[in-house]
């Protein structure tokens, strides 16, 4: 027996003719939380709040463009036939990996320009980005997208999910895996784990907070992606996100090992900026 429920309205509120979608509200909230936490942590490590804010002002629009272009490229046939849909990000269709790549390149450019150690900046940002991803996945929940394959209602009830999640996972009377929830919880667990180990003395060297983020997220994403029904594909044999997850996981592991073995001693994350590094940072006027 199928139960039919009214889905949550994706429009949060209207300002005259302008409709404000829950998807945008949730993404904006996630960004604000990540920015606030990054400013606080940056201060503790010797990076001025103004640098965090200015960098985010550059990285955010570029990351959104990268996330959308990444998605569009792998669905190019559809968007060539429907070019007006390319900018309709409120309907979903942004790829986290595309945003992370574009945003990461922007962070690299900004830190080089202002003399800020790139690995330290990435360490400050990484766990907060992971928390933002955990929050942002609820935008997919509202849009009833990024879900997995068909399941039964009893399967969802056996996960002890609240009714509002179970009901929202019913699309035209068919229930689906809440893969948005799996990834949100995985990201939240990673955020908590990183905070616990990041603040332990003489444990993580500079850069290893960011590498932990890459290892954790790519591992979870590989398995969760295998459940999804909306994956981007390379041909007909492998999901794009799974292939990239493997590359990122192995790459982060190799970099970690090489930095520990082949480099001169690297400062611990908790050491923050050295006196010499403080002198090289460009002040914001």
N, C-alpha and C positions, 0 to 999 in steps of 0.2 A: 504493500500500500504506500503510495506517494503522498507526502504532505506538501502543500503549496503555501509559501509564505511571501509576504510583501518584503522585498529587499529594502535595505536602508537607502534612503534618498541620497544620491551622491552629491546633491547641492546642499551646502551648509546653510547659506542664506543668500539673499539677493540685494543688490544695491541699485535700485532702478532696473535698467535693462541688463545689468552686469550680474551674472551668477557666479558666486564664489563656491567652488567645489571643496568637499571635505579632503580630497586628495591634496589640493594645494595647501589647505590649512595644516594638515598633518606634516607635509614636507617642510613647510615654513617653521612649524614648531620644532621639528627635529633639528633643523639648521640652527635655530636660536639656542637650543640646549647645547649643541656641540660647540657653538661659538663661545657661549658663556663659560663652559668648562675649560675650553682651550685657553681663554684669556687668563683664567685663574691659574692654570697649571703653567702657562708660559711665564707668568710673573714669578713663580717659584723658581723657575730655571733660568731666569735672567733675560727673558725675551719680552720686550715691551708690549703692552696690550695693543698699542697702535699698529705695531707690525702684524699682529694676528688679525686685526680688523681689516687693515689694508690688503693683506694677502687674501683673505676670504672674499673681499669685494672683487678681486681679480679672478679667484679660483671658482667661485660659484657659477657665474654665467658661462664660463668656459667649460666647467664640468657638466652643466645641463646641456650645452650644445654637443659636447662629446658623447654624453649618454644617449641623446636623441640620434645623432649621426650613426653611432654604433648600431642602434636598433634598425634604423632605416636602411643601412647598407646591407644588413642580412635579411631584410624583407623588401629588397629593392624592386622586385617585380610588382608588388602591390602598390608601393608608393609612386612608381612611375605611372601607374594607371590612375592613382588618386593623389595627385600632387598637393591638393588642398589639405590633405590629412597630415602632411609632414609636420606642420607646426602645432597640431592638435594634441599636445602632451597631456591635456586634462583628460583625455580618453585613455591614458596609460601609454605604454610603449616607450619607456626609457630604460636603458640597460645600465645597471649599477657598475658593471665592469668598465663600460665606456666612460662613465663619469669619473671613476677612480683613476683611470689612465690619464684623461685630460686634466683632471684636477691635480694629479701628482706631478705632471709635467709643469703645470703652472706654479706649484709650490717650489719645484726645482729652480725655475727661472727667477722667482721672487727672492729666494734665499741666496742665490748666486749674486743677484744684483745688489743686495743689501749686506752681504758678508755674514749671513747667519748660517751656522752649521746645519746642513740639510738633514742629517740623521737626527739631530736633536729636535728640529722642528717636526719631523715626521713622528717622532716618539711622543711629542706633546699632542699631536692631532689624532693619532691612530685610534686609541680607545674611544675617543669621543665621536669619531666618524662611525665606529662600530655601533655605538649607542644610537646615533642618528639613523643608521640603517635599521636597527631594531624597531625604532619608532616609525620610520617611513614605510615599512612593510604593511602597516595598518591602512595605508592609503590603498594598497592592492586589495585589502579585505573589503573596504567600502565599495570599490569598483568591481568586486567579484572577479578578479583576475589573478594571474600568477598562481592558480590552484593546480592541484594534481589530478590524478585520474578518478574515476567513479568509485565511490564506496557506499556503504549502507548507513542509514541513520544510526543503527545499533553500534556500528563501528565507531562513529563519532561520540556516541554516548559513553562507550567504554573507555574513551580517552578522558572522561570526566570534564568535558568542555561545557561551558555555560551555554544556555539555550540560544543566546543572541549570536554566538559564533556558529552553532550548528545550523540555525535557521538561515544565516547569511550564506552558508555553504550549500544551500539548496538553490539550484539554478534550474528553473523550469521543471521543478519536481525531482531533479536528480542531485544527489549529494556528492561532493568532491573532497579529496584530501585538502586540508587547510595548510598547504605548503607555505603560505605566507606566515602562518603561525610558527611552523617548525623553524623557519629561518629567523624570525623575530626572536624566538626563545634562544636559539643557538647564538645569535649575535649578542643578546643580553647576557647570556652566560659567559661569553668571551670577554665582554666589557668588564664584568665583575672579576673574572680570573686575572685579567691584565692589571687591574687596579691592585689586586692583592699581591701580585708578584713584583709590580713596578716599584712599589715603595719599600721593598726589602733591601737592606744595605748589602752592597758587594754581591749582587746577584746578576742583574742585567746591565750589560754595557750599552753605551750609546748606540742606537740603531736596532737593538734587540727587542725593544717594545714594539716598534713598527713591524719587524720581522715576525714577531709572535702574532700580531694582528693578521698578517698575510697567511701564515700557516693555519691559524684557527679558522679564518673565514673561508679560505679556499677548500679546506678539508670538509667543512660542513656543506658548502655550496655544491661540491661535487656530488654528494649523495642526495641532497634535496632536489637538485636539478633533475636527477634521474626519475623523480616522481612527477615532474611537471608536464603539462600537456601543451604548453605554449613556448617550448624551447626554440631558440634559434639553432639552425643546423648547419654543419659543414657537409654539403652533399646529403646523402641519406644514411650516413653511418655513424656520425658522432655529433653530440651536442656541443655548440660553441663554448658555452660556459663550463662544461665539464673538461674540455680540452684545455681551456685557459686556466682552470683551477689546478690541473695537474702541473702545468708549466710553472705557475706561480708558486705552488707548494714546493716543488723540487728546486726552483730557483732560489726561494727564500732559505731553504735548508742548506743549499750549497754556499750561498753568501754568508750565512751564519758561521758555518764551519771554516770557511776561508778567512773570515775576519778574525776569528779566534786563533787561527794557526799561523797565518802569514803576515799579519799586520803588526806594527809596534803596538804596545799596550794602548787600548782604547779606553777613554774615561768612562766611568760608570754613569748611568743615566742620572742618578741622584746628584752627581757632582755639578750638573748644570754647566753654564758657560765658564771657561777658564778666563783668567785675567787678560790673556793675550787676545782671546776671541772677542771679549767685550770691547776692546779697542778698535777692532776692525768693523764692527757693525755700524752701518750708516744710520745716523739719527734722523728721525722724521721731523721735519720743520713744520 
